[in-house]
Amino acid sequence: MSAESKKAHNFILSLIEEAIREGKHTGKVVTRFPPEPNGYLHIGHAKSICLNFGIAEAFGGECNLRFDDTNPEKESQEYIDAIKQDVTWLGYQWANEVRYASDYFDAIYDFAVELIRKGKAYVCGLTADQMADYRGTLKEPGRNSPFRDRPVDENLELFAAMRDGKYGNGELVLRAKIDMASPNINLRDPILYRIRYADHHQTGDKWCIYPMYDFTHPISDALESVTHSLCTLEFEDHRPLYDWVLENISGPCQPRQIEFARLNLNYTITSKRKLKRLVDEGHCDSWDDPRMPTISGMRRRGYTPESIRTFCDMVGVNKAGGTVDMGMLEHAIREDLNTRAPRAMCVMRPLKVTLTNYPEGQTETLSLPVHPQNPDMGTRDVPWTQTLFIDREDFSEEPPRKWKRLAPGQAVRLRGGYVMTCKEVVRNDSGEIVELRCEYDAATLGVNPEGYKPNGVIHWVSATDNVAVDINQYDRLFNHESPDSDKDGDFVDHLNPDSLMRLKNARAEKSLANPGQALPYQFEREGYFFFDEQASSSGRPVFNRTVTLRDSWAKANS
C-alpha cells in the first residue's frame, strides 16, 4: 500500500487485508462510486469518493464511476456532467468508461424474468396504500399479497405486458417473493420493478418500467466484477436483500457489501432534496453558490481538492455515527492555503490618506514578498504614492485600550512600507470622515524608527494606482448547529441572514486586475479570497472569501 493509504488506515482496509491473508479474497480489488444523477455532489459524497477510490488505489485495484440512473424523472445530463467534473477535480480517475445502471437494463430485466421462472418474484396489483397496509409494522408481521401465488406463466405474461406499455403508472409492480413475516422489513416482498412513463437521459423511451435501486445495485456490482461494495450505514439493513438478489440469480460473482458511517457536518445539510429546495426557492443562487456544501460550491469558493482530501482523512472511516465540527474542515483549508497561497493587499472599506510631506506626483515601487515564508515564490511590485487607501476599520478617533492601529497623533507602519503618523482628520459637510492627513517617515523603510514606536502594522494600497474589485464575504449558510433537527420548524428558518455580505468597490493591488491564479490569495490581515471568474465575466474582478484567517465563528460563540 502507498504511504498515503497507510496514513489513512481504517477498518475497511483491515477487513480486506485480513481477507487477502486468509485467502478469502484473491485477484484485483474493484470498488465503485455510484451517485444518483439527481443533484450535485456535496461534502458527504467527497468522503465516499475518497474512500472508494482510495481503497482501490491502496490495493492496486480500480474504481468505477457508475451512475445509478433508475429514476429518470429526477435525473438530468447537467447533474451527470457536474458529478464527473467533481470527481476529476478531487484528483481521481475512474477505470475505463463511465458506467450507467441503464447500461444493464436488458440484463436486469432478464434476471427479473429468471426470478419469476424460479417462483421467486411475482406481479402485484395492490395499490400503494394497500401495500403499505399489508406490509405490517416493526412489531407486527406483514400479510401475503392476494397476488403472491399467481402462476409463473401469468406472472411472465403480466411482466412482459408491463414492459410493453399495456398498463399505466402504478397499476402493477414486480415484487420479490421472500418473507412477509421477516423482522427485516426490507425483506417483506420488496418491489423490484415499477412502471414509469418518462424519457430517460440515456435510453430515451425504450423503457417504461424501471428497476428499483435495491435490485439494480447488486446486479450492477456483479456485472462489473466489483469485489467490495462500500455503502453508508443506512444501507446496512438492506444488505440481506443485496445478498438475496445475488444468491438467487445466475450472476457472475457476489461482491461483499461493507457499511461505514456517513459524514455529518454541523451548520450544514446534505440532503440533495433540501439542497435543491434552497436553489429552487432562491435562498441560494445556484447549486454552485459558494455558500452551498456542494463540491462545486466549495470549488467556486476557493476550497482546494487537497484540503478536502485532508479533511476526509482527518474525519476517518468508522462504523460509529456522529457530527463533525465545521471548524475541522476550515482548519484543513487554512493549513493548506497558509503554505501555498500568494499574498496581496486589499482594502475592503477605503479611507483616503494623504501624505502631506511626500512629493506630489512622485511614485516609488516597493518590492514585497509573494509569500513571506517561501522566497522561491518571488516578489511583487507595489506602488507607493502621495495618496493611499487604508481600511476605515483601521482608524479610530477615540481608540479603545490596547488599540494597535491608527489614531490621531499616533503612528503605524504600513505593511512593507514606511511608518506614518496621523496629523489631521478631514470631514465632509455631513460630518463623515473622508480623509486623513498624515506624515510619513522617510527613514523607516525596513527600519525601526528612532525615538518612537509604531502602534501596529496595517495594510494599504495606492489611491492612484490600484484596481477596483468587488468582495463577497461568505459565512456559514446556517446559524444553527443542527439546522435539520428542529422537529417543529423548517430548516430554512435557520438560514444565516449574514451568510453573504457584498462589498462594492474595494481597492486591491494592481496585480489583481488579471488574477490568473489557481489558488486563493491571502489578502493580508483579512483572510483567503478566491477569484470568481464566473461572477467577474461582465465587470470588475470579484473575489469570494474562502475562509477567515482565524476561526472567528468559534470565538464569537464562546
C-alpha positions in Angstrom: 0.0 0.0 0.0 1.0 3.6 -0.6 2.2 5.9 2.2 -0.9 7.9 1.8 -3.1 4.9 2.3 -1.2 3.7 5.4 -1.7 7.2 6.9 -5.5 6.9 6.3 -5.8 3.3 7.6 -9.3 2.2 8.6 -11.4 -0.8 9.4 -12.3 -1.5 5.7 -8.6 -1.6 4.8 -8.1 -4.0 7.7 -11.0 -6.3 6.6 -9.6 -6.5 3.0 -6.1 -7.2 4.3 -7.4 -10.0 6.5 -9.4 -11.5 3.6 -6.3 -11.5 1.5 -4.1 -13.1 4.2 -6.7 -15.8 4.7 -7.1 -16.5 1.0 -10.8 -15.4 1.1 -10.0 -12.7 -1.5 -7.8 -13.2 -4.5 -7.3 -11.1 -7.5 -7.9 -7.4 -8.1 -9.8 -5.2 -5.7 -12.6 -3.4 -7.5 -14.8 -0.7 -5.9 -17.3 1.7 -7.4 -18.7 5.2 -6.7 -22.4 5.0 -7.6 -24.0 8.5 -7.4 -27.6 9.2 -8.4 -27.6 11.9 -11.1 -30.5 13.8 -9.3 -28.4 16.7 -7.9 -24.9 18.0 -7.3 -22.4 16.2 -5.1 -21.8 17.5 -1.6 -19.2 17.2 1.1 -20.6 13.9 2.3 -20.1 12.5 -1.2 -16.5 13.7 -1.0 -15.9 11.2 1.8 -17.3 8.4 -0.2 -15.3 9.4 -3.3 -12.1 9.5 -1.3 -12.9 6.1 0.4 -13.8 4.2 -2.8 -11.0 5.5 -4.9 -8.6 5.4 -2.0 -9.3 1.7 -1.2 -8.8 0.7 -4.9 -5.6 2.7 -5.0 -4.3 1.2 -1.8 -4.5 -2.4 -3.2 -3.5 -1.5 -6.8 -7.1 -2.1 -8.0 -9.6 0.1 -9.8 -12.7 2.1 -9.0 -15.7 2.5 -11.4 -17.8 5.6 -11.7 -21.3 4.3 -12.2 -24.5 6.5 -12.3 -27.5 4.9 -10.5 -29.9 6.3 -13.1 -33.1 4.3 -12.3 -35.3 7.4 -11.7 -35.4 9.4 -14.9 -38.0 11.9 -13.7 -35.5 13.5 -11.3 -32.3 13.0 -13.3 -30.5 15.1 -15.9 -27.4 15.4 -18.0 -26.5 18.5 -16.1 -26.1 16.5 -12.9 -24.0 13.8 -14.7 -21.6 16.4 -16.1 -21.3 18.1 -12.8 -20.5 14.9 -11.0 -17.8 13.8 -13.4 -16.2 17.3 -13.1 -16.3 17.0 -9.3 -14.7 13.5 -9.2 -11.9 14.7 -11.6 -11.3 17.9 -9.7 -10.8 16.0 -6.4 -8.0 14.2 -8.1 -9.4 10.8 -9.1 -9.8 8.9 -12.4 -12.3 6.1 -12.8 -11.5 2.9 -14.5 -12.4 2.6 -18.2 -15.5 4.5 -19.4 -18.2 6.0 -17.2 -20.8 3.3 -16.4 -24.6 3.7 -16.0 -27.0 1.4 -14.4 -29.1 1.9 -17.5 -26.3 0.1 -19.4 -27.6 -3.1 -17.7 -31.3 -2.6 -18.1 -31.6 -5.5 -20.6 -29.6 -7.8 -18.3 -31.5 -6.7 -15.2 -34.8 -7.4 -17.0 -33.6 -10.9 -17.9 -32.6 -11.5 -14.2 -36.1 -10.4 -13.2 -37.6 -13.0 -15.6 -35.2 -15.6 -14.1 -36.6 -14.9 -10.6 -40.2 -15.2 -11.9 -39.4 -18.5 -13.5 -37.9 -19.7 -10.2 -41.0 -18.7 -8.4 -39.2 -16.0 -6.5 -40.9 -12.9 -8.0 -44.5 -12.1 -8.8 -46.6 -9.3 -10.3 -48.7 -7.5 -7.7 -51.7 -5.3 -8.3 -52.1 -3.8 -4.8 -52.3 0.0 -4.6 -49.5 1.8 -2.7 -51.8 2.3 0.3 -52.9 -1.3 0.3 -49.3 -2.4 0.0 -48.3 -0.3 3.0 -51.2 -1.9 5.0 -50.1 -5.4 4.0 -46.5 -4.7 4.9 -47.1 -4.7 8.6 -45.0 -2.8 11.2 -41.8 -3.2 13.1 -43.8 -5.1 15.8 -46.3 -7.0 13.6 -45.6 -9.2 10.6 -46.9 -8.4 7.2 -49.6 -10.3 5.2 -49.2 -12.0 1.9 -50.5 -10.2 -1.1 -53.5 -11.8 -2.7 -51.4 -11.9 -5.9 -48.5 -13.7 -4.3 -49.4 -17.1 -5.6 -50.0 -16.2 -9.3 -48.9 -18.9 -11.6 -45.4 -18.4 -13.1 -46.8 -18.2 -16.7 -49.3 -15.5 -15.7 -46.5 -13.5 -14.0 -44.3 -13.8 -17.1 -47.2 -12.6 -19.3 -48.1 -9.6 -17.0 -44.4 -8.6 -16.6 -44.0 -8.6 -20.4 -47.2 -6.5 -20.7 -45.8 -4.0 -18.2 -42.7 -3.7 -20.3 -44.7 -3.3 -23.4 -46.7 -0.3 -22.0 -50.0 -2.0 -21.6 -50.5 -0.7 -18.0 -50.4 2.7 -16.5 -48.2 4.3 -13.9 -48.6 2.5 -10.6 -51.1 -0.2 -11.8 -48.7 -3.1 -11.3 -45.3 -3.8 -9.8 -43.0 -6.7 -9.7 -42.1 -7.9 -6.2 -39.6 -10.4 -4.8 -41.1 -13.3 -3.0 -39.1 -13.6 0.2 -40.8 -13.5 3.6 -43.7 -11.2 4.7 -43.0 -12.2 8.3 -39.3 -11.2 8.3 -38.2 -9.0 11.1 -36.3 -7.0 8.5 -39.0 -5.0 6.7 -36.7 -4.7 3.6 -37.3 -8.5 3.0 -41.1 -8.3 3.1 -41.5 -8.9 -0.6 -39.8 -5.7 -1.8 -40.7 -4.1 -5.1 -38.2 -4.9 -7.9 -39.8 -3.0 -10.8 -42.3 -0.2 -11.2 -44.0 1.4 -14.2 -42.8 5.0 -15.0 -43.6 6.7 -18.3 -40.7 9.0 -18.6 -38.0 9.6 -21.1 -34.6 8.5 -19.9 -31.5 10.7 -20.5 -29.6 7.6 -21.7 -32.2 5.2 -23.1 -34.8 7.6 -24.3 -38.3 6.0 -24.5 -37.1 2.4 -24.8 -38.4 1.5 -21.3 -41.5 2.3 -19.4 -40.6 0.1 -16.5 -37.6 0.8 -14.3 -35.8 -1.4 -11.7 -35.6 -0.3 -8.1 -32.2 0.7 -6.5 -32.1 -2.4 -4.2 -32.5 -4.7 -7.3 -30.3 -2.7 -9.6 -27.4 -2.1 -7.3 -26.2 -5.7 -6.5 -26.7 -6.8 -10.2 -24.7 -3.8 -11.5 -21.9 -4.5 -8.9 -21.8 -8.2 -10.0 -21.8 -7.4 -13.8 -18.8 -5.0 -13.2 -17.0 -7.6 -11.1 -17.0 -5.3 -8.1 -15.4 -7.0 -5.1 -16.3 -4.6 -2.4 -19.4 -2.5 -2.4 -18.9 0.3 0.1 -22.1 1.9 1.4 -23.1 4.2 4.2 -24.8 2.8 7.3 -28.4 3.4 6.1 -27.9 0.5 3.7 -26.9 -1.9 6.5 -30.5 -3.2 6.8 -30.6 -3.6 3.0 -27.6 -5.9 2.9 -29.7 -9.1 3.4 -31.7 -8.0 0.3 -28.4 -7.3 -1.6 -27.2 -10.8 -0.8 -30.6 -12.4 -1.5 -30.6 -11.0 -5.0 -27.2 -12.2 -5.9 -27.8 -15.6 -4.3 -30.9 -16.2 -6.4 -29.8 -15.1 -9.9 -27.1 -16.6 -12.1 -24.8 -13.6 -11.8 -21.1 -13.8 -12.4 -19.9 -13.0 -8.8 -21.1 -12.0 -5.4 -19.5 -8.7 -4.1 -19.2 -8.0 -0.4 -21.1 -5.1 0.9 -19.5 -3.1 3.8 -21.1 -0.2 5.5 -19.5 2.9 7.1 -20.8 6.0 8.9 -21.7 8.8 6.6 -20.3 12.3 7.1 -22.5 14.7 9.1 -21.2 18.2 9.4 -22.6 20.8 11.8 -24.2 24.0 10.4 -24.8 22.1 7.2 -27.4 20.0 5.5 -26.5 17.3 3.0 -29.9 16.1 1.7 -29.9 16.7 -2.1 -33.7 17.2 -2.0 -33.3 20.0 0.5 -30.3 21.5 -1.2 -32.4 21.6 -4.4 -35.1 23.4 -2.4 -32.5 26.1 -1.4 -31.9 26.7 -5.1 -35.5 26.4 -6.3 -36.7 28.8 -3.7 -33.9 31.3 -4.3 -32.2 31.0 -0.9 -29.0 30.3 -2.8 -28.3 31.4 -6.3 -27.4 28.0 -7.7 -26.0 24.6 -6.9 -22.5 26.1 -7.1 -23.3 29.1 -4.9 -20.2 29.4 -2.7 -22.4 29.0 0.4 -23.6 25.6 -0.6 -21.9 22.5 0.8 -21.7 21.1 -2.7 -18.3 20.3 -4.1 -18.9 22.7 -7.0 -19.8 25.4 -4.5 -16.7 24.8 -2.4 -14.6 24.8 -5.6 -16.0 28.2 -6.6 -15.4 29.5 -3.0 -11.8 28.5 -3.3 -11.5 25.3 -1.4 -8.7 23.1 -2.7 -9.0 19.4 -3.6 -6.0 18.8 -1.3 -7.7 20.4 1.7 -10.9 18.4 1.1 -9.0 15.1 0.8 -7.1 16.0 4.0 -10.3 16.7 5.8 -11.8 13.4 4.8 -8.6 11.7 6.1 -8.9 13.6 9.4 -12.6 12.5 9.8 -11.6 8.9 9.2 -13.8 5.9 8.3 -15.6 4.0 11.1 -18.9 2.4 12.0 -19.9 5.0 14.6 -22.1 7.9 13.6 -21.6 11.4 14.9 -21.3 15.0 13.7 -18.0 16.6 12.7 -17.3 20.2 13.6 -17.2 22.6 10.6 -14.1 24.1 12.2 -12.2 20.9 11.3 -12.9 21.5 7.6 -11.9 25.2 7.9 -8.7 24.1 9.7 -7.8 21.8 6.8 -8.3 24.6 4.3 -6.3 27.2 6.3 -3.4 24.7 6.8 -3.3 24.1 3.1 -3.6 27.7 2.0 -1.2 29.1 4.6 1.7 27.3 3.0 0.7 27.9 -0.7 -1.5 31.0 -1.1 0.3 34.1 -2.6 -0.1 37.3 -0.6 -1.7 40.5 -1.7 -3.3 43.6 -0.1 -6.9 44.6 -0.5 -8.6 47.5 1.3 -12.2 46.5 1.9 -13.6 49.9 3.0 -11.3 52.5 1.6 -10.4 55.6 3.5 -8.2 58.2 1.8 -4.8 59.1 3.3 -2.7 62.0 2.0 1.0 62.0 3.0 1.4 65.8 3.2 5.3 65.6 3.3 5.6 63.2 0.3 6.2 64.9 -3.1 3.1 65.2 -5.2 3.1 63.2 -8.4 6.1 61.1 -7.2 5.9 57.3 -7.3 8.2 54.7 -6.0 8.0 50.9 -6.3 8.2 48.8 -3.2 9.2 45.1 -3.5 7.2 42.8 -1.2 7.4 39.0 -1.0 4.7 36.9 -2.7 4.9 34.6 0.3 7.0 35.7 3.4 7.9 32.1 4.3 8.6 30.9 0.8 11.3 33.1 -1.0 11.1 30.8 -4.1 7.7 32.3 -4.9 9.4 35.6 -5.7 8.4 39.2 -5.1 5.7 41.6 -6.2 5.9 45.3 -7.0 3.6 47.6 -5.1 3.4 51.4 -5.9 3.8 53.9 -3.1 2.2 57.3 -3.8 1.3 60.5 -2.0 -2.3 59.4 -1.6 -3.1 55.9 -0.2 -6.1 53.9 0.9 -6.4 52.2 4.3 -9.3 50.4 5.7 -11.8 52.6 7.7 -11.8 50.0 10.5 -8.0 50.6 11.0 -8.7 54.1 12.2 -10.3 55.3 15.4 -10.6 58.9 16.7 -11.2 57.6 20.2 -9.3 54.3 20.3 -10.0 51.7 22.9 -7.4 50.4 25.3 -4.7 48.4 23.6 -5.6 49.8 20.2 -2.9 48.6 17.7 -3.9 50.6 14.6 -4.1 54.3 13.5 -5.4 57.1 15.7 -4.9 60.9 15.8 -1.3 61.7 16.8 -0.3 58.0 16.6 2.0 56.2 14.2 1.6 52.9 12.4 3.7 51.0 9.9 2.2 50.4 6.5 2.8 46.7 5.6 6.1 46.5 3.6 6.4 50.3 3.6 7.0 53.3 5.7 5.9 54.5 9.1 3.3 57.3 9.1 1.7 59.5 11.8 -1.9 60.9 11.7 -1.9 64.7 11.9 -5.4 65.8 10.8 -8.9 64.3 10.3 -10.9 65.8 7.4 -14.7 65.6 7.4 -17.4 66.4 4.8 -20.5 68.6 5.4 -22.3 65.6 7.0 -19.5 65.1 9.5 -18.3 61.9 7.9 -14.5 61.3 7.9 -13.4 61.4 4.3 -9.6 61.9 4.6 -6.7 61.6 6.9 -3.7 63.8 6.6 -0.5 62.1 7.7 3.2 62.5 7.6 5.5 59.6 6.6 9.0 59.0 8.0 11.3 58.6 5.0 14.0 56.9 7.2 11.7 54.0 8.2 11.6 51.7 5.1 12.6 48.4 6.5 14.0 50.1 9.6 12.6 50.7 13.0 12.2 54.5 13.7 14.3 56.2 16.4 12.6 57.9 19.3 9.1 56.5 18.9 7.3 53.2 18.4 4.6 52.5 15.7 1.3 51.4 17.0 1.0 48.2 14.9 1.0 47.4 11.2 -1.8 47.9 8.8 -2.4 47.1 5.1 -2.9 49.7 2.3 -2.9 50.3 -1.4 -2.0 53.3 -3.6 -5.1 55.5 -4.1 -4.0 56.4 -7.7 -2.6 53.0 -8.9 -4.9 50.2 -7.8 -7.7 48.0 -9.1 -11.4 48.2 -8.0 -12.8 44.8 -7.0 -16.0 43.5 -5.5 -15.8 41.3 -2.5 -18.2 38.5 -1.4 -17.7 37.8 2.3 -19.2 34.4 2.9 -20.1 33.0 6.2 -21.8 29.8 7.2 -25.2 29.2 5.5 -27.0 28.3 8.7 -26.8 29.9 12.2 -28.0 26.7 13.9 -25.6 23.8 14.7 -28.2 21.3 13.6 -30.5 23.1 11.1 -32.3 19.9 10.2 -33.1 18.8 13.7 -35.9 21.2 14.5 -39.0 18.9 14.5 -41.3 21.8 15.0 -39.8 24.1 12.4 -38.3 24.2 8.9 -34.6 24.1 8.2 -34.8 27.3 6.1 -35.9 29.1 9.4 -32.2 28.7 10.4 -30.6 30.3 7.4 -28.0 32.8 8.4 -29.0 36.3 7.2 -25.3 37.3 7.3 -24.1 34.3 5.1 -23.2 36.8 2.4 -22.0 40.4 2.6 -21.2 42.1 -0.6 -18.6 44.9 -0.6 -18.6 47.0 -3.7 -15.6 49.0 -4.9 -12.9 47.6 -2.6 -9.4 48.5 -3.7 -6.6 46.0 -4.3 -3.1 45.9 -5.6 -3.0 46.5 -9.3 -1.7 43.0 -10.0 -5.1 41.6 -9.1 -6.6 43.2 -12.3 -5.8 40.0 -14.1 -5.6 37.3 -11.4 -4.7 34.2 -13.3 -4.2 32.4 -10.0 -5.5 28.8 -9.5 -5.2 29.2 -5.7 -6.9 31.8 -3.4 -4.9 34.8 -2.3 -4.3 35.6 1.3 -5.4 39.2 1.5 -3.2 40.3 4.3 -5.0 40.7 7.6 -8.3 39.8 6.0 -8.5 36.2 5.0 -8.2 33.9 2.0 -10.0 35.1 -1.2 -10.6 33.3 -4.5 -11.1 35.0 -7.9 -14.6 34.2 -9.1 -14.2 34.0 -12.9 -17.8 33.3 -13.4 -19.1 36.3 -11.5 -16.4 38.5 -13.0 -17.2 37.8 -16.6 -19.2 41.1 -17.1 -17.4 43.6 -15.0 -14.7 44.2 -12.4 -13.0 41.3 -10.7 -15.0 39.6 -8.0 -13.3 37.7 -5.1 -15.0 35.2 -2.8 -13.9 34.8 0.8 -12.8 31.2 1.1 -12.2 31.3 4.9 -11.1 33.8 7.5 -7.6 33.9 8.8 -8.8 32.7 12.2 -11.9 30.9 13.5 -13.8 34.0 14.4 -17.1 31.9 14.5 -15.9 29.8 17.3 -14.5 32.8 19.2 -17.8 34.7 18.8 -19.9 31.7 20.0 -17.6 31.1 23.0 
